[in-house]
């Protein structure tokens, strides 16, 4: 079995019909180019994706699925990644931390 692998930039590869992001985070510009197709909130979506990448996870974009398909973006190959839900949770956490006086470094832990 052959898998077609194309490097599109450092740490970004297309595997046949998938785009994988991995290796401890990517630049905001790289991520925003990719996720523009999936969301209007590029800034917050990039922050969500990069937070997973910094934790050593990888993100899979299934290029054969429509943008609104829950499996179009996945954490690893098996877990759907709902960017809108993740953005809302991130914003709620930030608001909660601001109201309790937590610093940014404390809220990122």
Backbone as a ProteinNet text record, in pm:
[ID]
protein_1_A
[PRIMARY]
XXXXXXXXXXXXXXXXXXXXXXXXXXXXXXXXXXXXXXXXXXXXXXXXXXXXXXXXXXXXXXXXXXXXXXXXXXXXXXXXXXXXXXXXXXXXXXXXXXXXXXXXXXXXX
[TERTIARY]
84.3	0	88.5	60.1	133.9	45.9	106.2	35.9	108.1	33.5	91.6	110.1	234.1	263.4	324.4	266.1	317.1	339.6	462.1	489.9	450.1	356.2	315.2	386.5	433	520.9	570.8	660.6	716.3	603.8	596.7	498.7	357.5	338.9	207.5	220.9	149	157.9	17.8	5	-120.1	-98.5	-176	-175.4	-300.3	-285.1	-397	-507.1	-607.9	-720.2	-726.7	-615.2	-609.5	-498.1	-520.5	-416.5	-391.8	-268.1	-233.4	-148.9	-183.8	-102.5	-49.6	79.9	138.6	269.3	330.8	465.4	469.7	405	415.3	375.7	284.1	231.1	280.3	199.2	229.5	207.7	255.3	235.3	87.6	48.4	-90	-125.4	-33.3	-58.5	-83.1	-1.1	-19.1	-154.8	-187.9	-314.6	-432.7	-424.1	-537.2	-566.3	-463	-484.6	-567.4	-543	-611.9	-754.5	-773	-905.2	-1002.7	-957	-1047.4	-1164.9	-1139.5	-1242.9	-1353.2	-1319	-1409.1	-1477.8	-1427.5	-1484.1	-1457.5	-1542.7	-1520.6	-1435.3	-1431.5	-1355.7	-1215.4	-1137.9	-1006.3	-912.2	-913.7	-821.3	-842.5	-965.3	-992.8	-977.5	-1015.5	-998.9	-850.7	-767.5	-622.8	-567.3	-618.1	-572.5	-609.7	-729.9	-774.4	-684.9	-663.4	-582.8	-439.4	-380.9	-243.1	-230.4	-336	-328.3	-317.6	-389.4	-377.1	-240.7	-191.2	-61.4	51.2	42.4	145.2	142.8	28.1	17.1	65.3	114.2	163.6	58.1	-60.3	-167.4	-148.2	-224.2	-226.1	-369.4	-386.8	-518.5	-527.2	-639.9	-663.8	-776.1	-749.6	-852.2	-883.4	-1006.9	-1049	-1101	-1021.9	-1054.1	-1166.5	-1207.3	-1318.4	-1453.9	-1453.4	-1579.8	-1616.7	-1747.9	-1790.2	-1750.7	-1735.2	-1690.1	-1778.1	-1906.9	-1998.7	-2011.6	-1939.5	-1941	-1864.8	-1923.6	-1855.2	-1720	-1698.4	-1571.8	-1473.3	-1504.9	-1414.4	-1285.5	-1295.3	-1178.1	-1178.7	-1064.5	-1058.3	-931.1	-943.4	-828.8	-783.2	-661.5	-614.2	-706.2	-713.4	-800.7	-940.5	-961.6	-1085.2	-1178.4	-1140.5	-1222.5	-1261.9	-1391.7	-1433.4	-1392.7	-1349.3	-1310.4	-1408.9	-1497.1	-1597.9	-1536.3	-1487.2	-1417.3	-1505.8	-1631.6	-1720.1	-1739.4	-1761.7	-1777.4	-1649.1	-1533.8	-1405.3	-1381.8	-1419.4	-1404.3	-1492	-1616.8	-1708.1	-1654.7	-1605	-1549.1	-1427.7	-1344.6	-1225.7	-1266.2	-1368.8	-1415	-1477.9	-1555.4	-1615.1	-1506.7	-1404.2	-1293.9	-1220.6	-1200.8	-1131.3	-1213.3	-1344	-1431.1	-1431.7	-1439.1	-1437.5	-1306.9	-1195.6	-1065.9	-1051.5	-1105.5	-1100.4	-1182.3	-1296.9	-1382.4	-1323	-1241.2	-1178.8	-1041.7	-994.6	-866.1	-746.5	-767.2	-656	-574.8	-446.3	-360.3	-363.6	-316.4	-314.5	-234.1	-120.8	-38.4	-108.5	-186.4	-261.8	-372.2	-437.3	-550.5	-506.6	-381.5	-333.9	-293.3	-287	-243.5	-351.5
-118	0	123.9	217.7	343.1	455.3	542.8	661.8	781.5	864.5	984.8	1088.2	1132.9	1230.8	1352.9	1468.2	1592.9	1690.1	1739.6	1840.5	1975.1	2044.5	2175.8	2287.4	2261.7	2351.3	2272.2	2330.1	2257.8	2215.8	2089.2	2030.2	2021	2044.3	2031.6	1940	1832.4	1734.5	1698.3	1669.5	1616	1466.3	1384.4	1240.5	1205.5	1184.3	1155.2	1259.3	1230.9	1322.9	1386.3	1385.6	1441.6	1545	1642.9	1738.6	1722.8	1698.9	1678.7	1795	1846.4	1946	1881.5	1895.8	1836.7	1905.6	1863.3	1903.6	2037.9	2045.4	2154.3	2292.5	2300.8	2431.8	2481.6	2561.4	2620.3	2769.7	2840.2	2985.1	3017.7	3131.8	3176.4	3184.6	3232.2	3247.2	3112.4	3012.1	2879.2	2820.5	2825.4	2767.9	2845.1	2977.4	3056.9	3030.3	3004.1	2971.2	2844.2	2749.5	2620.7	2631	2694.4	2689.5	2794.4	2887.1	2985.3	2917.7	2799	2721.2	2673.3	2659.9	2596.8	2693.1	2814.8	2906.3	3051.2	3140.1	3283.4	3339.6	3269.6	3314.7	3254	3299.6	3240.8	3257.8	3374.3	3400.8	3302.3	3291.3	3201.9	3055	3019.5	2880.9	2845.3	2938.8	2915.4	2893.8	2969.6	2954.5	2816.9	2771.1	2638.4	2530.9	2537.6	2436.5	2438.2	2555.4	2562.4	2514.5	2531.9	2481.5	2329	2262.1	2116.4	2076.9	2148.5	2115.6	2130.7	2232.9	2252	2140	2073.5	1960.4	1829.7	1835.9	1716.7	1640.5	1695.3	1631.3	1662.7	1595.6	1635.3	1651	1736.9	1770.5	1716.6	1654.1	1598.2	1677.1	1724.8	1787.8	1688.9	1639.9	1545.1	1625.9	1633.4	1718.8	1663.7	1538.3	1479.7	1511.9	1559.3	1588.1	1735.4	1764.4	1905.4	1978.9	2108.5	2189.9	2175.7	2151.5	2142.5	2000.5	1906.1	1768.6	1762.7	1702.4	1694.6	1623.9	1538.9	1467.8	1534.6	1654.3	1725.4	1765	1799.5	1833.3	1739.4	1673	1576.2	1594.9	1564.2	1553.6	1408.3	1389.8	1257.7	1210	1083.7	1037.5	1001.7	995.1	935.8	1027.8	1151.5	1238.5	1365.1	1384.3	1508.1	1630.1	1734.8	1859.3	1967.1	2003.3	2106.2	2242	2312.1	2438.3	2540.4	2550.9	2649.6	2621.9	2496.9	2459.3	2488.4	2455.5	2480	2629.9	2710.1	2855.6	2908.5	2861.9	2906.3	2867.1	2745	2700.6	2785	2815.6	2898.5	3038.5	3095.8	3229.1	3229.1	3126.1	3115.7	3104	3024	3007.6	3140.1	3213.8	3342.6	3441.4	3447	3537.9	3500	3369.3	3322.8	3362.6	3342.8	3376.9	3527.8	3606.5	3751.8	3796.5	3731.4	3770.2	3728	3622	3577.8	3639.9	3715.5	3783.8	3696.9	3582.2	3493.6	3559.5	3536.9	3591.7	3501.3	3552.6	3475.6	3347.1	3352.7	3233.5	3127	3168.8	3072.1	3007.6	3084.1	3030.6	2935.5	2940.6	2852.2	2715.1	2697.4	2568.9	2465.6
0	0	0	-86.6	-92.7	-42.3	35.7	82	23.3	-43.1	-101.3	9.5	28.9	132.5	65.7	91.6	37.1	150.8	163.9	266.4	208.6	275.1	225.8	300.1	417.3	492	611.7	688.3	802.2	896.4	929.9	1021.8	965	836	773.3	652.6	654.3	547.5	499.7	372	319.9	298.7	365.8	348.3	270.1	141.9	53.4	71.5	150.7	167	305.3	376.7	511	520.3	602.9	637.3	786.8	825.6	965.7	1015.3	1134.1	1202.6	1328.8	1352.6	1471.7	1504.7	1612.5	1652.9	1724.4	1835.4	1933.8	1886.3	1798.9	1762.2	1628.8	1567.2	1438.1	1448.7	1349.7	1352.6	1332.2	1382.2	1366.3	1218.4	1136.2	993.4	926.5	961.1	901.9	938.2	1064.9	1110.6	1052.5	1049.5	1000.7	853.4	773.5	632.2	617.2	704.8	697.5	750.5	865	929.1	879	797.3	737.1	667.5	617.2	547.4	644	771.8	867.9	963.9	979.1	1078.1	1039.4	1088.4	1070.7	1184.4	1295.9	1413	1409	1313.2	1287.1	1405.8	1467.5	1577.8	1693.6	1740.4	1853.6	1815.6	1694.2	1650.1	1643.8	1598.3	1594.3	1734.3	1829.2	1967.4	2022	1989.4	2033.7	1973.6	1843.8	1776.3	1828.7	1840.6	1889.9	2034.2	2114.4	2252.1	2253	2162.4	2151.2	2096.9	1997.7	1939.2	2040.9	2126	2229.3	2332.5	2347	2440	2376.3	2252.9	2186	2107.5	2096.8	2019.3	1871.4	1785.6	1645.6	1598.3	1499.9	1446.6	1304.5	1271.5	1139.3	1072.9	952.7	869.9	758.1	753.8	651.4	533.4	428	314.3	227.8	250.2	175.5	237.8	359.5	429.4	414.1	410.8	405.4	533.2	523	636.7	759.9	741.5	855.8	911.4	856.2	906.1	1038.3	1143.4	1273	1266.8	1166.3	1154.6	1058.3	1012.6	922.2	993.7	1122.5	1202.9	1323.1	1344.4	1453.6	1534.6	1660.2	1750.9	1740.1	1696.2	1656.7	1543.5	1517.7	1409.6	1457.2	1588.8	1637.5	1716.2	1743.4	1827.5	1752.2	1725.5	1658	1740.4	1672.6	1738.7	1696.2	1787.3	1761.9	1796.5	1695.1	1719.9	1789.7	1748	1809.5	1958.1	1992.7	2133.9	2211.9	2154.5	2219.5	2240.5	2141.5	2153.1	2265.8	2272.6	2378.5	2515.7	2530.7	2659	2697.2	2600	2625	2671.7	2608.5	2645.7	2784.8	2817	2950.9	3057.4	3029.4	3123.3	3143.7	3035.3	3044.2	3126.5	3103.2	3178.6	3326.3	3355.1	3493.9	3561.7	3491.9	3549.2	3570.4	3480.1	3496.1	3616.5	3637.1	3749.5	3884.3	3883.7	4009.1	4029.4	3928.4	3941.5	3909.9	3846.4	3810.4	3699.2	3702.1	3598.4	3476.7	3363.6	3240.6	3256.2	3321.3	3335.8	3419.9	3516.1	3598.6	3517.3	3428.1	3352.5	3243.5	3197.8	3093.6	3146.4	3277.8	3335.4	3325.4
[MASK]
+++++++++++++++++++++++++++++++++++++++++++++++++++++++++++++++++++++++++++++++++++++++++++++++++++++++++++++

